[in-house]
Amino acid sequence: MSYLREMAEQGYDPSSIGPFHRTMIPYVLALAGVKRDELVADVGAAQGHCIISAARAGYSNLAVVDVEAQNFELFSTSYQIRCYLRDVEGDPLPFADNEVGAIVCFHLIEHLGKPDNFVREAFRSLKPNGVLALVTPDWRKQYKTFWRDPTHVHPYDKESISRFLRIQRFKEVRTHSWGSAYGLGRLEAYRWAPRLGMIGRDMLALAFKR
């Protein structure tokens, strides 16, 4: 069984996109200064929660890169998203140098045993001042639960992800907590104050190509 199929059987599929992603994805792109006509690429798009949220928010130049093509037909026909089948641990990204405004990569890097190729390719593909937005579990907050996902291979905390990205030539890296906490998720308080979507147990790293 594929990873995406197992996710779908647990109720996590393109039809389950909730207000958190619909609110926070455009918020992060705006926070990073990404214009709505710039190319936004979702690497490891999985069920499409990030890229579909961007499309619904008015971002019109969109692409996904994934090792599985299960949702490609939906992405391309319903949202006019370009789809590329790649294994980013070894394959180049399908973009020209300095082409992409933002690369979003949510809950992928912890699954990569060899992330160097992907991050080097992200740096190459991004425009000057473009951003790589990574979300991954914060090991310091999730060390008791991280290995419950059998496909996890590498944990990070804010310091280690920042150092890794700087090694890969990203000179400006900003880290934040990610997700809701303290019952605010149930109240959907982030819909009115998006910063309340940046207090949870995951972490967000914004790495800028300067």
Protein Blocks (a to p, Z undefined) as FASTA:
>chain_A
ZZklmmmmnopafklccfklmmmmmmmmmmnopafkbccddehklnommmmmmmmnopab
dcdddfbfklmmmmmmmnopacddddfklpccfbdehkbfbdcdehklmmpmblmlmmmm
mmmmpcghiacddddddfklmmmmmmmpmkbcbdcdfklmmmmmmmnopabdcdddedde
ehlmmnommmmmmmlmmmbfbdcdddddZZ
